Structures are given as structure tokens and as C-alpha cells.
Amino acid sequence: MRSIWTGSIGFGLVTIPIKLYSAVEDSRLDLDMLDKKDHSNIRFMRVNATTGKEVPWENIVKGYDYNGKYVVLDDEDFKQASPEKTKRIEIFQFAKEEEIDSIYFEAPYYAEPDKNAAKPYRLLKEVLEKTGTCGVGSFVLRNKEGLVLIKPYDDILVINRIRYQQEIRDHKAVKMPAGSAPKPAEVKMAMELIKHMTAKFDISEYKDTYTDDLMKIIKAKAKGVKPKASPLRVVHKQGTDLMEQLKASLGSGSGTGRKKKAS
């Protein structure tokens, strides 16, 4: 793995030099856009919407539509607004992880200590484990300042970017249709269904098979073999009798002993 950031964690007066590595990778295939006629690559052009002519990079500026009129920004404007560049993740408080809703979580990174920083690194990890807390701090990555959560993960520390409150949309914009409340008997039956389907969560049981299946199709087509069409799964129209649906779910053993196929 190649590190994406080098700096340190500030823990009071303790400094822990670290490197950050992305903890995730995209499992999707990198597909190119081609012309259907001759399979030539598609090239995108920067075109002036008024003249239709291509515009060279040196003539392109950035602007913001402010009340119907563009305000053009230059490099100096961006410098003034940019956060102070620092190579330090400063922990400014500690909190319980359950106090931070999962809607704020964004991107995780593995933190690797410098060879001379193993002791303070392990110290921070151990006290986080013993206190059941996470470190909350901030750092600058690619000229953008963000909040982070520092927590133990197996034998290392994971640094997870978290969103600001202002980045979360107001959920009140989601409209709930008017309708009657579920009956006590329906609630009881639903609780039985959940109890029936409850098991210890094991992430290793859930596999994203879409990329593997797509690669099989690519290899088959490369050999001139036409892949077999997958049977269409018929989804029946949802009924209106909630109690009957719950009873049928319990009777069919729905959700038990099944592996998830993600796409």
C-alpha cells in the first residue's frame, strides 16, 4: 500500500508520527467508454457552451453563480479561504463512539506509527480501549479541513473522517405518507419475525459477487462464448394485509441462513 498522508497525531503534549493508508478500495471494474462502431475510446472535450469551440486549459477559470451572475475566483482567493496547512491531527476531545451517529461517518484510514513512535501509539490505543472512548480531532487533507474519529481496530488505530453537521440534509424534507398506525398484534408478529431472523453479525458471510460475475462474462465473451441469460426473478405485487405478510414470512423462514449478494 502507498501512504496518502504523512504527519502526526497530537495527544496533549504527546506527538505520534504516523502515515495514513486508505482502508478501503473500490471493487468495481474500471470500464472504458467506447464508440459502438469501432470501439475507439471516447475523448471528452472542454467546450464553450456559447460558441461550441474547444477551450484550452489556460483559458479556463472557476466561478460561482451568485444571484444569476458569475463571480470569478483566482488562485489568491482560494489561498485566502483554504485552511492552514498542517501535518498534525490534533485531538481536541474524547467521546463515546455511540454518541456519534453513523450518518456522519465518511472514509476510514489505517494509521501506521513511525518506527520510533510505537510506544506512544500503543499508549493511545490502550487508553482508548480501557476508557471505551474515541479521539475527536481535525486535520487537513488535500487542502480540505475535516473532522476525524480515532479509534482502536484490532491491533492498530483507525482514523475515520466524519462529516460536519452542516453537510447532513434535514430529514424533514422526506415526506411520510399518511396512514394508520400498526395494530398491537402486527407489532407483536413483527417482533417475532425479527427475533427469528436475529443472529450474530459476521461481515465475512456477505460477499460482493457482482465484479466476479462480470469478469466471468468478460472472459467468456473474449473467447467468443455467449453467456447464458440469468433467469428473471419475479417479484409479486405487495399485498395490503400486513398480518398475512408477517405470517407468511415466519412460515417461509425468510432471512435465515442466507448469504448476501451485494451489487
VEXMAR-173307 format. One line per 3 residues: number of its first residue (from 1); their letters; for each residue x, y, z of N, C-alpha, C. Coordinates in nm, 2 decimals. Example, Ala and Ser with C-alpha at 12.3 -4.5 7.8 and 13.67 -1.06 7.14 Angstrom:
REM VEXMAR-173307
1 = as = 1.32,-0.57,0.78,1.23,-0.45,0.78,1.32,-0.33,0.78; 1.28,-0.22,0.71,1.37,-0.11,0.71,1.29,0.00,0.79
***
This chain:
REM VEXMAR-173307
1 = mrs = 0.08,-0.12,0.00,0.00,0.00,0.00,0.09,0.13,0.00; 0.04,0.23,-0.06,0.11,0.36,-0.07,0.04,0.45,0.03; 0.11,0.52,0.11,0.06,0.61,0.21,0.00,0.74,0.13
4 = iwt = -0.11,0.79,0.18,-0.17,0.91,0.12,-0.15,1.04,0.20; -0.09,1.02,0.32,-0.07,1.14,0.41,0.04,1.10,0.51; 0.13,1.19,0.54,0.23,1.17,0.64,0.22,1.29,0.74
7 = gsi = 0.22,1.26,0.87,0.21,1.37,0.97,0.22,1.31,1.11; 0.14,1.36,1.20,0.14,1.31,1.34,0.00,1.33,1.40; -0.02,1.25,1.51,-0.13,1.27,1.60,-0.09,1.35,1.72
10 = gfg = -0.16,1.45,1.75,-0.13,1.53,1.87,-0.22,1.49,1.98; -0.16,1.44,2.09,-0.24,1.38,2.21,-0.18,1.45,2.33; -0.25,1.57,2.36,-0.19,1.66,2.47,-0.06,1.71,2.42
13 = lvt = 0.05,1.69,2.50,0.18,1.73,2.46,0.26,1.61,2.39; 0.19,1.50,2.37,0.25,1.38,2.31,0.23,1.39,2.16; 0.34,1.37,2.08,0.33,1.37,1.93,0.36,1.23,1.88
16 = ipi = 0.27,1.18,1.80,0.29,1.04,1.74,0.30,1.05,1.59; 0.42,1.05,1.54,0.44,1.05,1.39,0.37,0.93,1.33; 0.29,0.95,1.22,0.22,0.84,1.16,0.22,0.86,1.00
19 = kly = 0.17,0.75,0.94,0.14,0.76,0.80,0.00,0.70,0.78; -0.08,0.76,0.69,-0.22,0.72,0.67,-0.23,0.64,0.54; -0.30,0.53,0.54,-0.33,0.45,0.43,-0.48,0.44,0.41
22 = sav = -0.53,0.44,0.29,-0.68,0.42,0.27,-0.71,0.28,0.32; -0.82,0.27,0.40,-0.86,0.14,0.45,-0.96,0.07,0.36; -1.00,0.13,0.25,-1.10,0.07,0.16,-1.04,0.08,0.01
25 = eds = -1.10,0.00,-0.07,-1.07,0.00,-0.22,-1.19,-0.03,-0.29; -1.20,0.03,-0.41,-1.32,0.00,-0.49,-1.31,-0.13,-0.56; -1.42,-0.21,-0.55,-1.42,-0.35,-0.60,-1.47,-0.35,-0.75
28 = rld = -1.52,-0.23,-0.80,-1.57,-0.23,-0.93,-1.46,-0.23,-1.04; -1.50,-0.29,-1.15,-1.40,-0.29,-1.26,-1.39,-0.15,-1.33; -1.27,-0.12,-1.38,-1.25,0.01,-1.44,-1.29,-0.01,-1.59
31 = ldm = -1.41,0.04,-1.63,-1.45,0.02,-1.77,-1.43,0.15,-1.84; -1.40,0.14,-1.97,-1.38,0.25,-2.06,-1.50,0.27,-2.15; -1.53,0.40,-2.18,-1.64,0.43,-2.27,-1.58,0.42,-2.42
34 = ldk = -1.65,0.35,-2.50,-1.61,0.33,-2.64,-1.71,0.37,-2.74; -1.67,0.39,-2.86,-1.76,0.42,-2.97,-1.81,0.28,-3.02; -1.94,0.26,-3.03,-2.00,0.13,-3.06,-1.96,0.09,-3.20
37 = kdh = -1.93,0.18,-3.29,-1.90,0.14,-3.43,-1.76,0.07,-3.44; -1.66,0.13,-3.38,-1.52,0.08,-3.40,-1.44,0.05,-3.27; -1.51,0.07,-3.15,-1.45,0.05,-3.02,-1.34,0.15,-2.99
40 = sni = -1.34,0.26,-3.05,-1.24,0.37,-3.02,-1.28,0.43,-2.89; -1.18,0.47,-2.81,-1.20,0.54,-2.68,-1.27,0.67,-2.71; -1.36,0.70,-2.61,-1.43,0.83,-2.62,-1.35,0.94,-2.55
43 = rfm = -1.33,1.05,-2.62,-1.25,1.16,-2.56,-1.34,1.28,-2.53; -1.33,1.33,-2.40,-1.42,1.44,-2.36,-1.35,1.57,-2.39; -1.42,1.66,-2.44,-1.37,1.80,-2.47,-1.43,1.90,-2.38
46 = rvn = -1.35,2.01,-2.35,-1.40,2.12,-2.28,-1.45,2.23,-2.38; -1.58,2.24,-2.39,-1.64,2.32,-2.50,-1.71,2.44,-2.44; -1.69,2.55,-2.51,-1.77,2.67,-2.48,-1.91,2.65,-2.51
49 = att = -2.00,2.67,-2.41,-2.14,2.64,-2.44,-2.21,2.74,-2.54; -2.14,2.86,-2.56,-2.20,2.96,-2.65,-2.15,2.94,-2.79; -2.01,2.93,-2.80,-1.95,2.92,-2.94,-1.94,2.77,-2.99
52 = gke = -1.94,2.68,-2.90,-1.93,2.54,-2.94,-1.78,2.50,-2.96; -1.69,2.59,-2.94,-1.55,2.56,-2.97,-1.48,2.51,-2.84; -1.37,2.43,-2.86,-1.30,2.37,-2.75,-1.22,2.48,-2.69
55 = vpw = -1.21,2.48,-2.55,-1.14,2.58,-2.48,-1.01,2.52,-2.41; -0.89,2.57,-2.44,-0.77,2.52,-2.38,-0.77,2.54,-2.23; -0.69,2.46,-2.15,-0.69,2.47,-2.01,-0.65,2.61,-1.96
58 = eni = -0.55,2.67,-2.03,-0.50,2.80,-1.98,-0.61,2.91,-1.99; -0.72,2.89,-2.06,-0.82,2.99,-2.07,-0.95,2.95,-1.98; -0.93,2.85,-1.90,-1.04,2.81,-1.81,-1.02,2.87,-1.67
61 = vkg = -1.13,2.93,-1.62,-1.13,2.98,-1.48,-1.25,2.92,-1.41; -1.25,2.94,-1.28,-1.36,2.89,-1.20,-1.44,3.01,-1.15; -1.57,2.98,-1.14,-1.66,3.09,-1.10,-1.78,3.03,-1.03
64 = ydy = -1.85,3.12,-0.95,-1.97,3.08,-0.87,-2.09,3.17,-0.92; -2.20,3.10,-0.95,-2.32,3.16,-0.99,-2.38,3.23,-0.87; -2.36,3.36,-0.85,-2.42,3.43,-0.74,-2.53,3.53,-0.79
67 = ngk = -2.65,3.49,-0.75,-2.77,3.57,-0.80,-2.77,3.59,-0.95; -2.74,3.48,-1.02,-2.76,3.49,-1.16,-2.64,3.55,-1.24; -2.53,3.58,-1.16,-2.41,3.64,-1.23,-2.29,3.57,-1.17
70 = yvv = -2.20,3.53,-1.26,-2.08,3.46,-1.22,-1.97,3.55,-1.16; -1.93,3.51,-1.04,-1.81,3.57,-0.97,-1.69,3.48,-0.99; -1.59,3.53,-1.07,-1.47,3.45,-1.10,-1.37,3.46,-0.98
73 = ldd = -1.32,3.34,-0.95,-1.22,3.33,-0.84,-1.09,3.29,-0.90; -0.98,3.35,-0.84,-0.85,3.32,-0.88,-0.77,3.24,-0.77; -0.65,3.21,-0.80,-0.57,3.13,-0.70,-0.56,3.20,-0.57
76 = edf = -0.54,3.33,-0.57,-0.53,3.40,-0.44,-0.66,3.39,-0.36; -0.77,3.39,-0.42,-0.90,3.38,-0.35,-0.90,3.24,-0.28; -0.86,3.14,-0.35,-0.86,3.00,-0.29,-0.76,2.99,-0.17
79 = kqa = -0.65,3.06,-0.19,-0.55,3.05,-0.08,-0.60,3.12,0.04; -0.67,3.23,0.03,-0.73,3.30,0.15,-0.83,3.22,0.22; -0.91,3.14,0.14,-1.01,3.06,0.21,-0.97,2.93,0.26
82 = spe = -0.85,2.88,0.21,-0.80,2.75,0.24,-0.76,2.74,0.39; -0.78,2.63,0.46,-0.74,2.61,0.60,-0.59,2.61,0.61; -0.54,2.65,0.73,-0.40,2.65,0.75,-0.34,2.51,0.73
85 = ktk = -0.25,2.49,0.64,-0.19,2.36,0.62,-0.11,2.31,0.74; -0.14,2.19,0.78,-0.07,2.14,0.90,-0.06,1.99,0.88; 0.05,1.93,0.93,0.07,1.79,0.92,0.04,1.72,1.06
88 = rie = -0.06,1.78,1.13,-0.09,1.73,1.26,-0.24,1.70,1.28; -0.27,1.59,1.32,-0.41,1.56,1.36,-0.42,1.59,1.51; -0.49,1.70,1.54,-0.49,1.74,1.68,-0.62,1.69,1.75
91 = ifq = -0.60,1.61,1.85,-0.72,1.56,1.92,-0.76,1.67,2.02; -0.88,1.71,2.01,-0.93,1.82,2.10,-1.04,1.77,2.20; -1.08,1.65,2.18,-1.17,1.59,2.28,-1.18,1.44,2.27
94 = fak = -1.24,1.38,2.37,-1.26,1.23,2.37,-1.41,1.21,2.39; -1.47,1.11,2.32,-1.61,1.09,2.33,-1.64,0.94,2.31; -1.76,0.89,2.35,-1.80,0.76,2.33,-1.84,0.75,2.18
97 = eee = -1.80,0.64,2.11,-1.84,0.62,1.97,-1.99,0.62,1.95; -2.06,0.56,2.04,-2.21,0.56,2.02,-2.27,0.69,2.03; -2.20,0.80,2.07,-2.26,0.93,2.07,-2.26,1.00,1.94
100 = ids = -2.18,0.93,1.84,-2.17,0.99,1.71,-2.25,0.90,1.61; -2.36,0.95,1.56,-2.44,0.88,1.47,-2.37,0.83,1.34; -2.40,0.71,1.29,-2.33,0.66,1.18,-2.35,0.74,1.05
103 = iyf = -2.45,0.83,1.05,-2.47,0.91,0.93,-2.35,1.01,0.91; -2.28,1.03,1.01,-2.16,1.13,1.00,-2.04,1.06,0.94; -2.03,0.92,0.95,-1.91,0.85,0.91,-1.89,0.86,0.76
106 = eap = -1.76,0.89,0.72,-1.73,0.90,0.58,-1.63,0.81,0.52; -1.50,0.82,0.56,-1.40,0.74,0.50,-1.30,0.70,0.60; -1.26,0.57,0.61,-1.17,0.52,0.71,-1.02,0.51,0.66
109 = yya = -0.93,0.53,0.74,-0.78,0.52,0.71,-0.71,0.44,0.82; -0.61,0.36,0.78,-0.53,0.30,0.87,-0.41,0.39,0.91; -0.38,0.40,1.04,-0.27,0.48,1.09,-0.15,0.39,1.12
112 = epd = -0.04,0.41,1.06,0.08,0.34,1.08,0.18,0.42,1.16; 0.23,0.38,1.28,0.32,0.46,1.35,0.46,0.46,1.29; 0.53,0.57,1.31,0.67,0.58,1.27,0.75,0.47,1.36
115 = kna = 0.86,0.43,1.31,0.94,0.32,1.39,0.98,0.37,1.52; 0.99,0.50,1.55,1.02,0.55,1.68,0.90,0.59,1.76; 0.78,0.57,1.71,0.66,0.62,1.77,0.57,0.50,1.82
118 = akp = 0.63,0.38,1.82,0.54,0.26,1.86,0.49,0.27,2.00; 0.57,0.32,2.09,0.53,0.32,2.23,0.41,0.42,2.26; 0.42,0.55,2.22,0.31,0.64,2.23,0.19,0.60,2.15
121 = yrl = 0.21,0.54,2.04,0.10,0.49,1.96,0.02,0.38,2.03; 0.09,0.28,2.09,0.03,0.18,2.17,-0.04,0.23,2.29; 0.03,0.34,2.35,-0.03,0.40,2.47,-0.17,0.46,2.44
124 = lke = -0.18,0.53,2.33,-0.31,0.59,2.29,-0.41,0.48,2.26; -0.37,0.38,2.19,-0.46,0.27,2.16,-0.51,0.21,2.29; -0.42,0.18,2.38,-0.46,0.11,2.51,-0.55,0.20,2.59
127 = vle = -0.53,0.33,2.60,-0.62,0.41,2.69,-0.75,0.43,2.62; -0.76,0.43,2.49,-0.89,0.44,2.42,-0.97,0.31,2.45; -0.90,0.20,2.45,-0.97,0.07,2.48,-1.01,0.06,2.62
130 = ktg = -0.93,0.11,2.71,-0.96,0.10,2.85,-1.08,0.20,2.89; -1.08,0.31,2.83,-1.18,0.41,2.86,-1.31,0.40,2.77; -1.30,0.31,2.67,-1.41,0.30,2.58,-1.45,0.43,2.50
133 = tcg = -1.34,0.50,2.47,-1.36,0.63,2.40,-1.29,0.64,2.27; -1.32,0.74,2.19,-1.25,0.77,2.07,-1.20,0.91,2.07; -1.09,0.93,2.01,-1.04,1.07,2.00,-1.11,1.14,1.88
136 = vgs = -1.15,1.27,1.91,-1.21,1.35,1.81,-1.11,1.46,1.77; -1.08,1.48,1.65,-0.98,1.58,1.61,-1.01,1.64,1.47; -0.91,1.71,1.42,-0.92,1.76,1.28,-0.79,1.76,1.21
139 = fvl = -0.80,1.75,1.08,-0.67,1.75,1.00,-0.71,1.80,0.86; -0.60,1.84,0.79,-0.62,1.89,0.65,-0.57,1.79,0.55; -0.65,1.74,0.46,-0.62,1.65,0.36,-0.66,1.71,0.22
142 = rnk = -0.56,1.72,0.13,-0.59,1.78,0.00,-0.66,1.92,0.01; -0.60,2.00,0.09,-0.65,2.14,0.11,-0.79,2.15,0.17; -0.84,2.04,0.22,-0.97,2.05,0.29,-0.96,2.00,0.43
145 = egl = -1.01,2.09,0.52,-1.01,2.05,0.67,-1.13,1.97,0.70; -1.11,1.86,0.78,-1.21,1.77,0.81,-1.20,1.73,0.96; -1.31,1.68,1.01,-1.32,1.61,1.14,-1.28,1.47,1.13
148 = vli = -1.22,1.41,1.23,-1.19,1.27,1.23,-1.22,1.21,1.37; -1.24,1.08,1.36,-1.26,1.00,1.48,-1.14,0.90,1.49; -1.07,0.89,1.60,-0.96,0.80,1.61,-1.00,0.69,1.71
151 = kpy = -1.00,0.56,1.66,-1.04,0.45,1.74,-0.96,0.33,1.72; -0.95,0.24,1.82,-0.88,0.11,1.81,-0.95,0.02,1.71; -0.88,-0.05,1.63,-0.93,-0.15,1.54,-0.83,-0.27,1.53
154 = ddi = -0.87,-0.38,1.60,-0.78,-0.49,1.61,-0.65,-0.44,1.68; -0.54,-0.45,1.62,-0.41,-0.41,1.68,-0.36,-0.28,1.64; -0.44,-0.20,1.56,-0.40,-0.07,1.51,-0.50,0.04,1.55
157 = lvi = -0.47,0.16,1.51,-0.56,0.27,1.52,-0.62,0.30,1.38; -0.75,0.32,1.38,-0.82,0.36,1.25,-0.86,0.51,1.27; -0.84,0.59,1.17,-0.88,0.73,1.17,-0.99,0.74,1.06
160 = nri = -1.11,0.78,1.11,-1.23,0.78,1.02,-1.27,0.93,1.01; -1.28,0.97,0.88,-1.33,1.11,0.86,-1.48,1.11,0.89; -1.52,1.22,0.95,-1.67,1.23,0.98,-1.71,1.37,0.92
163 = ryq = -1.84,1.37,0.88,-1.89,1.49,0.82,-1.93,1.59,0.93; -1.94,1.72,0.88,-1.99,1.82,0.97,-2.14,1.82,0.97; -2.20,1.88,1.08,-2.34,1.88,1.09,-2.41,1.95,0.97
166 = qei = -2.34,2.06,0.92,-2.40,2.13,0.80,-2.40,2.05,0.67; -2.33,1.94,0.67,-2.33,1.86,0.55,-2.44,1.76,0.54; -2.51,1.74,0.65,-2.62,1.65,0.66,-2.75,1.72,0.63
169 = rdh = -2.83,1.67,0.53,-2.95,1.73,0.49,-3.06,1.71,0.60; -3.15,1.80,0.61,-3.26,1.80,0.70,-3.35,1.68,0.66; -3.37,1.58,0.75,-3.45,1.47,0.72,-3.60,1.50,0.71
172 = kav = -3.64,1.62,0.75,-3.78,1.66,0.75,-3.83,1.68,0.60; -3.73,1.69,0.51,-3.77,1.70,0.37,-3.82,1.57,0.32; -3.80,1.46,0.39,-3.85,1.33,0.35,-4.00,1.33,0.39
175 = kmp = -4.09,1.30,0.30,-4.23,1.31,0.32,-4.28,1.17,0.36; -4.35,1.16,0.48,-4.41,1.03,0.52,-4.56,1.04,0.49; -4.60,0.94,0.41,-4.74,0.94,0.37,-4.83,0.91,0.49
178 = ags = -4.95,0.97,0.49,-5.04,0.95,0.60,-5.09,0.80,0.60; -5.12,0.75,0.71,-5.16,0.61,0.72,-5.19,0.57,0.86; -5.26,0.46,0.88,-5.29,0.41,1.01,-5.17,0.35,1.08
181 = apk = -5.17,0.36,1.21,-5.06,0.30,1.29,-5.08,0.15,1.29; -4.97,0.07,1.30,-4.98,-0.07,1.30,-5.05,-0.12,1.43; -5.13,-0.23,1.42,-5.20,-0.28,1.53,-5.11,-0.35,1.63
184 = pae = -5.14,-0.36,1.75,-5.06,-0.43,1.85,-5.03,-0.57,1.81; -5.12,-0.64,1.75,-5.10,-0.78,1.70,-4.99,-0.78,1.59; -4.99,-0.68,1.50,-4.89,-0.67,1.39,-4.76,-0.64,1.45
187 = vkm = -4.75,-0.56,1.55,-4.62,-0.52,1.61,-4.56,-0.65,1.68; -4.65,-0.73,1.75,-4.60,-0.85,1.81,-4.55,-0.95,1.71; -4.62,-0.97,1.60,-4.58,-1.06,1.50,-4.45,-1.02,1.43
190 = ame = -4.44,-0.88,1.41,-4.31,-0.83,1.35,-4.19,-0.86,1.45; -4.22,-0.84,1.57,-4.11,-0.87,1.67,-4.07,-1.01,1.67; -4.17,-1.10,1.65,-4.14,-1.25,1.64,-4.05,-1.27,1.52
193 = lik = -4.08,-1.21,1.41,-4.01,-1.22,1.28,-3.86,-1.18,1.30; -3.85,-1.06,1.37,-3.71,-1.01,1.39,-3.63,-1.10,1.48; -3.70,-1.15,1.59,-3.64,-1.25,1.68,-3.59,-1.37,1.60
196 = hmt = -3.68,-1.42,1.51,-3.65,-1.54,1.43,-3.53,-1.51,1.34; -3.51,-1.39,1.29,-3.40,-1.36,1.20,-3.28,-1.30,1.26; -3.28,-1.28,1.39,-3.17,-1.22,1.46,-3.05,-1.33,1.48
199 = akf = -2.93,-1.29,1.44,-2.81,-1.37,1.46,-2.69,-1.28,1.48; -2.59,-1.34,1.53,-2.46,-1.27,1.55,-2.41,-1.22,1.41; -2.38,-1.09,1.40,-2.33,-1.04,1.27,-2.19,-1.08,1.24
202 = dis = -2.17,-1.14,1.12,-2.04,-1.18,1.07,-2.02,-1.12,0.93; -1.94,-1.02,0.91,-1.93,-0.95,0.79,-1.87,-1.04,0.68; -1.79,-1.14,0.72,-1.73,-1.23,0.62,-1.83,-1.31,0.55
205 = eyk = -1.95,-1.32,0.60,-2.05,-1.40,0.53,-2.12,-1.33,0.41; -2.09,-1.20,0.40,-2.15,-1.11,0.30,-2.05,-1.08,0.19; -2.08,-1.12,0.07,-1.98,-1.11,-0.04,-2.04,-1.02,-0.15
208 = dty = -1.95,-0.94,-0.21,-1.99,-0.86,-0.33,-1.95,-0.95,-0.45; -2.04,-1.02,-0.51,-2.01,-1.11,-0.62,-2.03,-1.05,-0.76; -2.07,-0.92,-0.76,-2.10,-0.86,-0.89,-1.98,-0.85,-0.98
211 = tdd = -1.87,-0.80,-0.93,-1.74,-0.79,-1.01,-1.70,-0.92,-1.06; -1.70,-1.03,-0.97,-1.66,-1.16,-1.01,-1.74,-1.21,-1.12; -1.88,-1.19,-1.11,-1.97,-1.24,-1.21,-1.95,-1.17,-1.34
214 = lmk = -1.92,-1.04,-1.34,-1.90,-0.96,-1.46,-1.77,-1.00,-1.52; -1.67,-1.03,-1.45,-1.54,-1.08,-1.50,-1.56,-1.21,-1.58; -1.64,-1.30,-1.52,-1.67,-1.43,-1.59,-1.73,-1.40,-1.72
217 = iik = -1.82,-1.31,-1.73,-1.89,-1.27,-1.86,-1.78,-1.22,-1.95; -1.69,-1.13,-1.91,-1.59,-1.07,-1.99,-1.50,-1.18,-2.05; -1.46,-1.27,-1.97,-1.37,-1.38,-2.01,-1.44,-1.47,-2.11
220 = aka = -1.57,-1.49,-2.09,-1.64,-1.58,-2.18,-1.66,-1.51,-2.31; -1.69,-1.38,-2.31,-1.71,-1.31,-2.44,-1.58,-1.29,-2.51; -1.47,-1.28,-2.44,-1.34,-1.27,-2.50,-1.30,-1.40,-2.58
223 = kgv = -1.36,-1.51,-2.54,-1.34,-1.64,-2.60,-1.45,-1.67,-2.71; -1.54,-1.58,-2.72,-1.64,-1.59,-2.82,-1.76,-1.67,-2.77; -1.77,-1.69,-2.64,-1.88,-1.77,-2.58,-1.99,-1.67,-2.54
226 = kpk = -2.11,-1.70,-2.58,-2.22,-1.62,-2.53,-2.27,-1.66,-2.40; -2.26,-1.57,-2.30,-2.31,-1.61,-2.16,-2.45,-1.64,-2.16; -2.49,-1.74,-2.07,-2.63,-1.78,-2.05,-2.70,-1.67,-1.98
229 = asp = -2.82,-1.64,-2.02,-2.91,-1.54,-1.96,-2.95,-1.59,-1.82; -2.94,-1.49,-1.73,-2.99,-1.53,-1.59,-3.14,-1.53,-1.59; -3.20,-1.62,-1.52,-3.34,-1.62,-1.51,-3.39,-1.50,-1.43
232 = lrv = -3.50,-1.45,-1.48,-3.56,-1.33,-1.42,-3.64,-1.37,-1.29; -3.61,-1.31,-1.18,-3.68,-1.34,-1.06,-3.80,-1.25,-1.05; -3.91,-1.32,-1.04,-4.04,-1.25,-1.04,-4.07,-1.20,-0.90
235 = vhk = -4.10,-1.07,-0.88,-4.13,-1.02,-0.76,-4.28,-0.99,-0.76; -4.36,-1.06,-0.68,-4.50,-1.04,-0.68,-4.54,-0.91,-0.62; -4.65,-0.86,-0.66,-4.70,-0.73,-0.61,-4.73,-0.74,-0.46
238 = qgt = -4.69,-0.64,-0.39,-4.71,-0.64,-0.24,-4.86,-0.63,-0.21; -4.90,-0.72,-0.12,-5.04,-0.72,-0.08,-5.07,-0.61,0.02; -5.19,-0.60,0.07,-5.23,-0.50,0.16,-5.25,-0.55,0.31
241 = dlm = -5.26,-0.68,0.32,-5.28,-0.74,0.45,-5.15,-0.76,0.52; -5.12,-0.67,0.61,-4.99,-0.67,0.68,-4.97,-0.80,0.76; -5.07,-0.84,0.83,-5.07,-0.96,0.92,-5.04,-1.08,0.84
244 = eql = -5.10,-1.10,0.72,-5.08,-1.21,0.64,-4.94,-1.22,0.59; -4.88,-1.10,0.55,-4.75,-1.10,0.51,-4.65,-1.14,0.62; -4.67,-1.10,0.74,-4.59,-1.13,0.85,-4.60,-1.28,0.88
247 = kas = -4.72,-1.34,0.88,-4.74,-1.48,0.90,-4.67,-1.56,0.79; -4.68,-1.52,0.67,-4.61,-1.59,0.56,-4.46,-1.58,0.57; -4.41,-1.47,0.62,-4.27,-1.45,0.64,-4.21,-1.55,0.74
250 = lgs = -4.29,-1.56,0.85,-4.25,-1.65,0.96,-4.25,-1.80,0.91; -4.36,-1.83,0.83,-4.38,-1.96,0.79,-4.28,-2.01,0.68; -4.22,-1.91,0.60,-4.13,-1.95,0.50,-3.98,-1.95,0.55
253 = gsg = -3.96,-1.90,0.68,-3.82,-1.90,0.73,-3.74,-1.79,0.66; -3.81,-1.68,0.62,-3.74,-1.58,0.54,-3.63,-1.52,0.62; -3.51,-1.50,0.55,-3.40,-1.43,0.60,-3.30,-1.52,0.68
256 = tgr = -3.33,-1.65,0.69,-3.25,-1.73,0.78,-3.15,-1.81,0.69; -3.02,-1.82,0.73,-2.92,-1.90,0.67,-2.89,-1.86,0.53; -2.91,-1.73,0.49,-2.88,-1.69,0.36,-2.76,-1.60,0.35
259 = kkk = -2.69,-1.61,0.24,-2.57,-1.52,0.22,-2.62,-1.40,0.14; -2.56,-1.29,0.17,-2.60,-1.16,0.10,-2.52,-1.15,-0.03; -2.58,-1.12,-0.14,-2.51,-1.09,-0.26,-2.53,-0.95,-0.29
262 = as = -2.42,-0.87,-0.27,-2.42,-0.73,-0.29,-2.40,-0.69,-0.44; -2.44,-0.58,-0.47,-2.42,-0.53,-0.61,-2.38,-0.38,-0.61
***
